[in-house]
């Protein structure tokens, strides 16, 4: 083995989809693993309600709706 054989550096090492599971935006340290309090609340409420959708909180949200299939 030689050092000349090492692979090129990855753009995001050890970054396993560090994004908000609710909307896909970069998550915030404050609201980890979410990006904002809104997403945290949405997810929490949904979790508690067992699938209940919060009115007016679905902006940019996509679940079980594959758009790449037309
Ligand atoms: Zn979010």
PDB file of the backbone (N, CA, C, O) and the ligand in Angstrom, with CONECT records:
HET     ZN  A 101       1
ATOM      1  N   UNK A   1       0.826  -1.211   0.000  1.00  0.00           N
ATOM      2  CA  UNK A   1       0.000   0.000   0.000  1.00  0.00           C
ATOM      3  C   UNK A   1       0.856   1.253   0.000  1.00  0.00           C
ATOM      4  O   UNK A   1       1.885   1.338   0.669  1.00  0.00           O
ATOM      5  N   UNK A   2       0.401   2.202  -0.759  1.00  0.00           N
ATOM      6  CA  UNK A   2       1.117   3.466  -0.799  1.00  0.00           C
ATOM      7  C   UNK A   2       0.164   4.631  -0.599  1.00  0.00           C
ATOM      8  O   UNK A   2      -1.043   4.508  -0.811  1.00  0.00           O
ATOM      9  N   UNK A   3       0.701   5.724  -0.203  1.00  0.00           N
ATOM     10  CA  UNK A   3      -0.129   6.899   0.025  1.00  0.00           C
ATOM     11  C   UNK A   3      -0.700   7.424  -1.283  1.00  0.00           C
ATOM     12  O   UNK A   3      -1.657   8.199  -1.297  1.00  0.00           O
ATOM     13  N   UNK A   4      -0.096   6.987  -2.380  1.00  0.00           N
ATOM     14  CA  UNK A   4      -0.582   7.469  -3.678  1.00  0.00           C
ATOM     15  C   UNK A   4      -1.902   6.807  -4.056  1.00  0.00           C
ATOM     16  O   UNK A   4      -2.546   7.186  -5.034  1.00  0.00           O
ATOM     17  N   UNK A   5      -2.283   5.831  -3.279  1.00  0.00           N
ATOM     18  CA  UNK A   5      -3.457   5.044  -3.624  1.00  0.00           C
ATOM     19  C   UNK A   5      -4.713   5.478  -2.874  1.00  0.00           C
ATOM     20  O   UNK A   5      -5.788   4.908  -3.057  1.00  0.00           O
ATOM     21  N   UNK A   6      -4.562   6.478  -2.040  1.00  0.00           N
ATOM     22  CA  UNK A   6      -5.729   6.902  -1.264  1.00  0.00           C
ATOM     23  C   UNK A   6      -6.766   7.579  -2.150  1.00  0.00           C
ATOM     24  O   UNK A   6      -6.416   8.282  -3.098  1.00  0.00           O
ATOM     25  N   UNK A   7      -8.022   7.369  -1.846  1.00  0.00           N
ATOM     26  CA  UNK A   7      -9.112   7.954  -2.645  1.00  0.00           C
ATOM     27  C   UNK A   7      -9.190   9.456  -2.441  1.00  0.00           C
ATOM     28  O   UNK A   7      -8.666   9.986  -1.461  1.00  0.00           O
ATOM     29  N   UNK A   8      -9.842  10.134  -3.363  1.00  0.00           N
ATOM     30  CA  UNK A   8     -10.004  11.590  -3.234  1.00  0.00           C
ATOM     31  C   UNK A   8     -10.873  11.938  -2.032  1.00  0.00           C
ATOM     32  O   UNK A   8     -11.744  11.156  -1.651  1.00  0.00           O
ATOM     33  N   UNK A   9     -10.647  13.095  -1.436  1.00  0.00           N
ATOM     34  CA  UNK A   9     -11.400  13.506  -0.242  1.00  0.00           C
ATOM     35  C   UNK A   9     -12.866  13.727  -0.566  1.00  0.00           C
ATOM     36  O   UNK A   9     -13.211  14.301  -1.598  1.00  0.00           O
ATOM     37  N   UNK A  10     -13.714  13.266   0.325  1.00  0.00           N
ATOM     38  CA  UNK A  10     -15.151  13.452   0.105  1.00  0.00           C
ATOM     39  C   UNK A  10     -15.573  14.851   0.548  1.00  0.00           C
ATOM     40  O   UNK A  10     -14.983  15.431   1.459  1.00  0.00           O
ATOM     41  N   UNK A  11     -16.588  15.375  -0.099  1.00  0.00           N
ATOM     42  CA  UNK A  11     -17.058  16.736   0.216  1.00  0.00           C
ATOM     43  C   UNK A  11     -17.630  16.828   1.627  1.00  0.00           C
ATOM     44  O   UNK A  11     -17.484  17.852   2.293  1.00  0.00           O
ATOM     45  N   UNK A  12     -18.280  15.757   2.081  1.00  0.00           N
ATOM     46  CA  UNK A  12     -18.873  15.798   3.408  1.00  0.00           C
ATOM     47  C   UNK A  12     -18.543  14.532   4.181  1.00  0.00           C
ATOM     48  O   UNK A  12     -19.350  13.604   4.237  1.00  0.00           O
ATOM     49  N   UNK A  13     -17.352  14.494   4.778  1.00  0.00           N
ATOM     50  CA  UNK A  13     -16.940  13.318   5.533  1.00  0.00           C
ATOM     51  C   UNK A  13     -17.747  13.145   6.810  1.00  0.00           C
ATOM     52  O   UNK A  13     -17.954  14.100   7.558  1.00  0.00           O
ATOM     53  N   UNK A  14     -18.200  11.930   7.052  1.00  0.00           N
ATOM     54  CA  UNK A  14     -18.935  11.614   8.273  1.00  0.00           C
ATOM     55  C   UNK A  14     -20.211  12.429   8.398  1.00  0.00           C
ATOM     56  O   UNK A  14     -20.713  12.662   9.497  1.00  0.00           O
ATOM     57  N   UNK A  15     -20.720  12.852   7.267  1.00  0.00           N
ATOM     58  CA  UNK A  15     -21.970  13.605   7.307  1.00  0.00           C
ATOM     59  C   UNK A  15     -23.095  12.735   6.780  1.00  0.00           C
ATOM     60  O   UNK A  15     -23.320  12.646   5.573  1.00  0.00           O
ATOM     61  N   UNK A  16     -23.774  12.116   7.671  1.00  0.00           N
ATOM     62  CA  UNK A  16     -24.847  11.211   7.271  1.00  0.00           C
ATOM     63  C   UNK A  16     -26.188  11.932   7.270  1.00  0.00           C
ATOM     64  O   UNK A  16     -26.945  11.870   8.238  1.00  0.00           O
ATOM     65  N   UNK A  17     -26.460  12.604   6.185  1.00  0.00           N
ATOM     66  CA  UNK A  17     -27.744  13.264   6.020  1.00  0.00           C
ATOM     67  C   UNK A  17     -28.106  14.082   7.257  1.00  0.00           C
ATOM     68  O   UNK A  17     -29.147  13.880   7.882  1.00  0.00           O
ATOM     69  N   UNK A  18     -27.215  15.007   7.585  1.00  0.00           N
ATOM     70  CA  UNK A  18     -27.483  15.843   8.757  1.00  0.00           C
ATOM     71  C   UNK A  18     -28.534  16.887   8.411  1.00  0.00           C
ATOM     72  O   UNK A  18     -28.265  18.088   8.395  1.00  0.00           O
ATOM     73  N   UNK A  19     -29.707  16.411   8.142  1.00  0.00           N
ATOM     74  CA  UNK A  19     -30.767  17.344   7.769  1.00  0.00           C
ATOM     75  C   UNK A  19     -32.026  17.065   8.571  1.00  0.00           C
ATOM     76  O   UNK A  19     -32.182  16.006   9.180  1.00  0.00           O
ATOM     77  N   UNK A  20     -32.901  18.029   8.553  1.00  0.00           N
ATOM     78  CA  UNK A  20     -34.169  17.903   9.252  1.00  0.00           C
ATOM     79  C   UNK A  20     -34.989  16.776   8.633  1.00  0.00           C
ATOM     80  O   UNK A  20     -35.232  16.788   7.426  1.00  0.00           O
ATOM     81  N   UNK A  21     -35.422  15.801   9.436  1.00  0.00           N
ATOM     82  CA  UNK A  21     -36.200  14.673   8.920  1.00  0.00           C
ATOM     83  C   UNK A  21     -37.592  15.097   8.481  1.00  0.00           C
ATOM     84  O   UNK A  21     -38.306  14.333   7.832  1.00  0.00           O
ATOM     85  N   UNK A  22     -37.965  16.290   8.829  1.00  0.00           N
ATOM     86  CA  UNK A  22     -39.304  16.776   8.510  1.00  0.00           C
ATOM     87  C   UNK A  22     -39.358  17.468   7.158  1.00  0.00           C
ATOM     88  O   UNK A  22     -40.295  17.261   6.388  1.00  0.00           O
ATOM     89  N   UNK A  23     -38.368  18.280   6.873  1.00  0.00           N
ATOM     90  CA  UNK A  23     -38.420  19.049   5.623  1.00  0.00           C
ATOM     91  C   UNK A  23     -37.148  18.900   4.802  1.00  0.00           C
ATOM     92  O   UNK A  23     -37.118  19.283   3.633  1.00  0.00           O
ATOM     93  N   UNK A  24     -36.093  18.346   5.404  1.00  0.00           N
ATOM     94  CA  UNK A  24     -34.890  18.088   4.628  1.00  0.00           C
ATOM     95  C   UNK A  24     -33.891  19.226   4.638  1.00  0.00           C
ATOM     96  O   UNK A  24     -32.855  19.157   3.977  1.00  0.00           O
ATOM     97  N   UNK A  25     -34.200  20.273   5.385  1.00  0.00           N
ATOM     98  CA  UNK A  25     -33.266  21.384   5.481  1.00  0.00           C
ATOM     99  C   UNK A  25     -32.162  21.047   6.482  1.00  0.00           C
ATOM    100  O   UNK A  25     -32.318  20.161   7.321  1.00  0.00           O
ATOM    101  N   UNK A  26     -31.040  21.771   6.378  1.00  0.00           N
ATOM    102  CA  UNK A  26     -29.961  21.570   7.352  1.00  0.00           C
ATOM    103  C   UNK A  26     -30.470  21.753   8.763  1.00  0.00           C
ATOM    104  O   UNK A  26     -31.104  22.759   9.084  1.00  0.00           O
ATOM    105  N   UNK A  27     -30.190  20.773   9.605  1.00  0.00           N
ATOM    106  CA  UNK A  27     -30.732  20.835  10.961  1.00  0.00           C
ATOM    107  C   UNK A  27     -30.004  21.838  11.838  1.00  0.00           C
ATOM    108  O   UNK A  27     -28.847  22.185  11.600  1.00  0.00           O
ATOM    109  N   UNK A  28     -30.713  22.290  12.853  1.00  0.00           N
ATOM    110  CA  UNK A  28     -30.141  23.269  13.764  1.00  0.00           C
ATOM    111  C   UNK A  28     -29.670  22.575  15.032  1.00  0.00           C
ATOM    112  O   UNK A  28     -30.289  21.617  15.496  1.00  0.00           O
ATOM    113  N   UNK A  29     -28.578  23.062  15.583  1.00  0.00           N
ATOM    114  CA  UNK A  29     -28.064  22.465  16.816  1.00  0.00           C
ATOM    115  C   UNK A  29     -29.064  22.652  17.944  1.00  0.00           C
ATOM    116  O   UNK A  29     -29.199  21.809  18.831  1.00  0.00           O
ATOM    117  N   UNK A  30     -29.754  23.769  17.888  1.00  0.00           N
ATOM    118  CA  UNK A  30     -30.691  24.107  18.940  1.00  0.00           C
ATOM    119  C   UNK A  30     -31.909  23.185  18.929  1.00  0.00           C
ATOM    120  O   UNK A  30     -32.438  22.799  19.971  1.00  0.00           O
ATOM    121  N   UNK A  31     -32.334  22.845  17.703  1.00  0.00           N
ATOM    122  CA  UNK A  31     -33.543  22.039  17.582  1.00  0.00           C
ATOM    123  C   UNK A  31     -33.234  20.656  17.021  1.00  0.00           C
ATOM    124  O   UNK A  31     -34.118  19.965  16.514  1.00  0.00           O
ATOM    125  N   UNK A  32     -31.980  20.268  17.118  1.00  0.00           N
ATOM    126  CA  UNK A  32     -31.555  18.969  16.643  1.00  0.00           C
ATOM    127  C   UNK A  32     -32.543  17.890  17.068  1.00  0.00           C
ATOM    128  O   UNK A  32     -32.956  17.898  18.227  1.00  0.00           O
ATOM    129  N   UNK A  33     -32.949  16.958  16.199  1.00  0.00           N
ATOM    130  CA  UNK A  33     -32.426  16.857  14.835  1.00  0.00           C
ATOM    131  C   UNK A  33     -33.209  17.654  13.815  1.00  0.00           C
ATOM    132  O   UNK A  33     -33.114  17.381  12.619  1.00  0.00           O
ATOM    133  N   UNK A  34     -33.965  18.615  14.250  1.00  0.00           N
ATOM    134  CA  UNK A  34     -34.783  19.381  13.313  1.00  0.00           C
ATOM    135  C   UNK A  34     -34.109  20.703  12.965  1.00  0.00           C
ATOM    136  O   UNK A  34     -33.094  21.079  13.551  1.00  0.00           O
ATOM    137  N   UNK A  35     -34.702  21.399  11.991  1.00  0.00           N
ATOM    138  CA  UNK A  35     -34.090  22.637  11.525  1.00  0.00           C
ATOM    139  C   UNK A  35     -34.652  23.827  12.293  1.00  0.00           C
ATOM    140  O   UNK A  35     -34.041  24.894  12.348  1.00  0.00           O
ATOM    141  N   UNK A  36     -35.817  23.626  12.880  1.00  0.00           N
ATOM    142  CA  UNK A  36     -36.449  24.742  13.560  1.00  0.00           C
ATOM    143  C   UNK A  36     -37.469  24.229  14.575  1.00  0.00           C
ATOM    144  O   UNK A  36     -37.830  23.052  14.584  1.00  0.00           O
ATOM    145  N   UNK A  37     -37.917  25.138  15.420  1.00  0.00           N
ATOM    146  CA  UNK A  37     -38.907  24.759  16.415  1.00  0.00           C
ATOM    147  C   UNK A  37     -40.189  24.297  15.736  1.00  0.00           C
ATOM    148  O   UNK A  37     -40.881  23.398  16.216  1.00  0.00           O
ATOM    149  N   UNK A  38     -40.483  24.921  14.628  1.00  0.00           N
ATOM    150  CA  UNK A  38     -41.702  24.575  13.904  1.00  0.00           C
ATOM    151  C   UNK A  38     -41.686  23.110  13.489  1.00  0.00           C
ATOM    152  O   UNK A  38     -42.648  22.374  13.709  1.00  0.00           O
ATOM    153  N   UNK A  39     -40.578  22.703  12.887  1.00  0.00           N
ATOM    154  CA  UNK A  39     -40.476  21.324  12.435  1.00  0.00           C
ATOM    155  C   UNK A  39     -40.477  20.379  13.630  1.00  0.00           C
ATOM    156  O   UNK A  39     -41.057  19.295  13.567  1.00  0.00           O
ATOM    157  N   UNK A  40     -39.843  20.780  14.697  1.00  0.00           N
ATOM    158  CA  UNK A  40     -39.812  19.955  15.893  1.00  0.00           C
ATOM    159  C   UNK A  40     -41.224  19.774  16.445  1.00  0.00           C
ATOM    160  O   UNK A  40     -41.613  18.675  16.843  1.00  0.00           O
ATOM    161  N   UNK A  41     -41.970  20.850  16.462  1.00  0.00           N
ATOM    162  CA  UNK A  41     -43.346  20.799  16.951  1.00  0.00           C
ATOM    163  C   UNK A  41     -44.224  19.957  16.034  1.00  0.00           C
ATOM    164  O   UNK A  41     -45.027  19.141  16.484  1.00  0.00           O
ATOM    165  N   UNK A  42     -44.048  20.178  14.748  1.00  0.00           N
ATOM    166  CA  UNK A  42     -44.834  19.428  13.769  1.00  0.00           C
ATOM    167  C   UNK A  42     -44.619  17.935  13.944  1.00  0.00           C
ATOM    168  O   UNK A  42     -45.565  17.148  13.987  1.00  0.00           O
ATOM    169  N   UNK A  43     -43.358  17.572  14.042  1.00  0.00           N
ATOM    170  CA  UNK A  43     -43.041  16.159  14.174  1.00  0.00           C
ATOM    171  C   UNK A  43     -43.552  15.605  15.505  1.00  0.00           C
ATOM    172  O   UNK A  43     -44.073  14.492  15.575  1.00  0.00           O
ATOM    173  N   UNK A  44     -43.392  16.393  16.533  1.00  0.00           N
ATOM    174  CA  UNK A  44     -43.827  15.968  17.860  1.00  0.00           C
ATOM    175  C   UNK A  44     -45.336  15.755  17.883  1.00  0.00           C
ATOM    176  O   UNK A  44     -45.830  14.734  18.361  1.00  0.00           O
ATOM    177  N   UNK A  45     -46.040  16.723  17.366  1.00  0.00           N
ATOM    178  CA  UNK A  45     -47.503  16.637  17.347  1.00  0.00           C
ATOM    179  C   UNK A  45     -47.964  15.467  16.495  1.00  0.00           C
ATOM    180  O   UNK A  45     -48.873  14.723  16.863  1.00  0.00           O
ATOM    181  N   UNK A  46     -47.328  15.326  15.371  1.00  0.00           N
ATOM    182  CA  UNK A  46     -47.685  14.221  14.483  1.00  0.00           C
ATOM    183  C   UNK A  46     -47.458  12.891  15.187  1.00  0.00           C
ATOM    184  O   UNK A  46     -48.247  11.952  15.085  1.00  0.00           O
ATOM    185  N   UNK A  47     -46.346  12.859  15.905  1.00  0.00           N
ATOM    186  CA  UNK A  47     -45.986  11.645  16.620  1.00  0.00           C
ATOM    187  C   UNK A  47     -47.038  11.346  17.686  1.00  0.00           C
ATOM    188  O   UNK A  47     -47.480  10.207  17.834  1.00  0.00           O
ATOM    189  N   UNK A  48     -47.427  12.368  18.415  1.00  0.00           N
ATOM    190  CA  UNK A  48     -48.392  12.200  19.493  1.00  0.00           C
ATOM    191  C   UNK A  48     -49.782  11.872  18.949  1.00  0.00           C
ATOM    192  O   UNK A  48     -50.512  11.058  19.514  1.00  0.00           O
ATOM    193  N   UNK A  49     -50.121  12.507  17.872  1.00  0.00           N
ATOM    194  CA  UNK A  49     -51.451  12.321  17.299  1.00  0.00           C
ATOM    195  C   UNK A  49     -51.524  11.062  16.447  1.00  0.00           C
ATOM    196  O   UNK A  49     -52.608  10.600  16.091  1.00  0.00           O
ATOM    197  N   UNK A  50     -50.386  10.528  16.133  1.00  0.00           N
ATOM    198  CA  UNK A  50     -50.363   9.295  15.359  1.00  0.00           C
ATOM    199  C   UNK A  50     -50.726   9.515  13.908  1.00  0.00           C
ATOM    200  O   UNK A  50     -51.478   8.735  13.323  1.00  0.00           O
ATOM    201  N   UNK A  51     -50.196  10.573  13.326  1.00  0.00           N
ATOM    202  CA  UNK A  51     -50.427  10.785  11.910  1.00  0.00           C
ATOM    203  C   UNK A  51     -51.278  12.004  11.639  1.00  0.00           C
ATOM    204  O   UNK A  51     -51.520  12.348  10.482  1.00  0.00           O
ATOM    205  N   UNK A  52     -51.729  12.653  12.674  1.00  0.00           N
ATOM    206  CA  UNK A  52     -52.553  13.845  12.480  1.00  0.00           C
ATOM    207  C   UNK A  52     -51.739  14.955  11.839  1.00  0.00           C
ATOM    208  O   UNK A  52     -50.614  15.226  12.259  1.00  0.00           O
ATOM    209  N   UNK A  53     -52.293  15.590  10.838  1.00  0.00           N
ATOM    210  CA  UNK A  53     -51.583  16.652  10.132  1.00  0.00           C
ATOM    211  C   UNK A  53     -51.959  18.014  10.699  1.00  0.00           C
ATOM    212  O   UNK A  53     -53.135  18.367  10.780  1.00  0.00           O
ATOM    213  N   UNK A  54     -50.947  18.762  11.084  1.00  0.00           N
ATOM    214  CA  UNK A  54     -51.196  20.091  11.622  1.00  0.00           C
ATOM    215  C   UNK A  54     -51.575  21.050  10.490  1.00  0.00           C
ATOM    216  O   UNK A  54     -50.800  21.248   9.555  1.00  0.00           O
ATOM    217  N   UNK A  55     -52.750  21.635  10.576  1.00  0.00           N
ATOM    218  CA  UNK A  55     -53.175  22.591   9.540  1.00  0.00           C
ATOM    219  C   UNK A  55     -52.219  23.767   9.422  1.00  0.00           C
ATOM    220  O   UNK A  55     -51.876  24.397  10.422  1.00  0.00           O
ATOM    221  N   UNK A  56     -51.795  24.057   8.216  1.00  0.00           N
ATOM    222  CA  UNK A  56     -50.932  25.208   8.003  1.00  0.00           C
ATOM    223  C   UNK A  56     -49.472  24.939   8.311  1.00  0.00           C
ATOM    224  O   UNK A  56     -48.652  25.857   8.312  1.00  0.00           O
ATOM    225  N   UNK A  57     -49.150  23.690   8.569  1.00  0.00           N
ATOM    226  CA  UNK A  57     -47.765  23.377   8.914  1.00  0.00           C
ATOM    227  C   UNK A  57     -47.184  22.365   7.944  1.00  0.00           C
ATOM    228  O   UNK A  57     -46.196  21.691   8.236  1.00  0.00           O
ATOM    229  N   UNK A  58     -47.806  22.275   6.807  1.00  0.00           N
ATOM    230  CA  UNK A  58     -47.369  21.275   5.847  1.00  0.00           C
ATOM    231  C   UNK A  58     -46.504  21.869   4.746  1.00  0.00           C
ATOM    232  O   UNK A  58     -46.176  21.194   3.771  1.00  0.00           O
ATOM    233  N   UNK A  59     -46.140  23.126   4.907  1.00  0.00           N
ATOM    234  CA  UNK A  59     -45.364  23.817   3.886  1.00  0.00           C
ATOM    235  C   UNK A  59     -44.034  23.119   3.621  1.00  0.00           C
ATOM    236  O   UNK A  59     -43.230  22.920   4.532  1.00  0.00           O
ATOM    237  N   UNK A  60     -43.818  22.753   2.369  1.00  0.00           N
ATOM    238  CA  UNK A  60     -42.567  22.110   1.991  1.00  0.00           C
ATOM    239  C   UNK A  60     -42.457  20.697   2.523  1.00  0.00           C
ATOM    240  O   UNK A  60     -41.374  20.113   2.571  1.00  0.00           O
ATOM    241  N   UNK A  61     -43.587  20.165   2.917  1.00  0.00           N
ATOM    242  CA  UNK A  61     -43.546  18.819   3.496  1.00  0.00           C
ATOM    243  C   UNK A  61     -44.031  17.793   2.485  1.00  0.00           C
ATOM    244  O   UNK A  61     -45.045  17.987   1.815  1.00  0.00           O
ATOM    245  N   UNK A  62     -43.306  16.725   2.392  1.00  0.00           N
ATOM    246  CA  UNK A  62     -43.735  15.678   1.458  1.00  0.00           C
ATOM    247  C   UNK A  62     -43.629  14.313   2.130  1.00  0.00           C
ATOM    248  O   UNK A  62     -42.549  13.891   2.543  1.00  0.00           O
ATOM    249  N   UNK A  63     -44.744  13.645   2.231  1.00  0.00           N
ATOM    250  CA  UNK A  63     -44.692  12.310   2.806  1.00  0.00           C
ATOM    251  C   UNK A  63     -45.576  11.351   2.000  1.00  0.00           C
ATOM    252  O   UNK A  63     -46.715  11.659   1.649  1.00  0.00           O
ATOM    253  N   UNK A  64     -45.022  10.218   1.735  1.00  0.00           N
ATOM    254  CA  UNK A  64     -45.728   9.198   0.951  1.00  0.00           C
ATOM    255  C   UNK A  64     -46.347   9.782  -0.318  1.00  0.00           C
ATOM    256  O   UNK A  64     -47.489   9.483  -0.667  1.00  0.00           O
ATOM    257  N   UNK A  65     -45.579  10.606  -0.985  1.00  0.00           N
ATOM    258  CA  UNK A  65     -46.095  11.202  -2.211  1.00  0.00           C
ATOM    259  C   UNK A  65     -44.990  11.316  -3.258  1.00  0.00           C
ATOM    260  O   UNK A  65     -44.449  12.395  -3.498  1.00  0.00           O
ATOM    261  N   UNK A  66     -44.671  10.196  -3.867  1.00  0.00           N
ATOM    262  CA  UNK A  66     -43.584  10.163  -4.869  1.00  0.00           C
ATOM    263  C   UNK A  66     -43.927  10.988  -6.091  1.00  0.00           C
ATOM    264  O   UNK A  66     -44.840  10.656  -6.847  1.00  0.00           O
ATOM    265  N   UNK A  67     -43.181  12.070  -6.276  1.00  0.00           N
ATOM    266  CA  UNK A  67     -43.481  12.956  -7.390  1.00  0.00           C
ATOM    267  C   UNK A  67     -42.808  12.510  -8.681  1.00  0.00           C
ATOM    268  O   UNK A  67     -43.164  12.941  -9.778  1.00  0.00           O
ATOM    269  N   UNK A  68     -41.832  11.639  -8.513  1.00  0.00           N
ATOM    270  CA  UNK A  68     -41.094  11.212  -9.696  1.00  0.00           C
ATOM    271  C   UNK A  68     -41.833  10.104 -10.450  1.00  0.00           C
ATOM    272  O   UNK A  68     -41.301   9.522 -11.395  1.00  0.00           O
ATOM    273  N   UNK A  69     -43.050   9.826 -10.025  1.00  0.00           N
ATOM    274  CA  UNK A  69     -43.854   8.841 -10.737  1.00  0.00           C
ATOM    275  C   UNK A  69     -45.113   9.503 -11.282  1.00  0.00           C
ATOM    276  O   UNK A  69     -46.068   9.778 -10.555  1.00  0.00           O
ATOM    277  N   UNK A  70     -45.079   9.742 -12.557  1.00  0.00           N
ATOM    278  CA  UNK A  70     -46.233  10.414 -13.123  1.00  0.00           C
ATOM    279  C   UNK A  70     -46.972   9.498 -14.084  1.00  0.00           C
ATOM    280  O   UNK A  70     -47.983   9.897 -14.663  1.00  0.00           O
TER     281      UNK A  70
HETATM  282 ZN    ZN A 101     -37.328  21.254   9.082  1.00  0.00          ZN
END
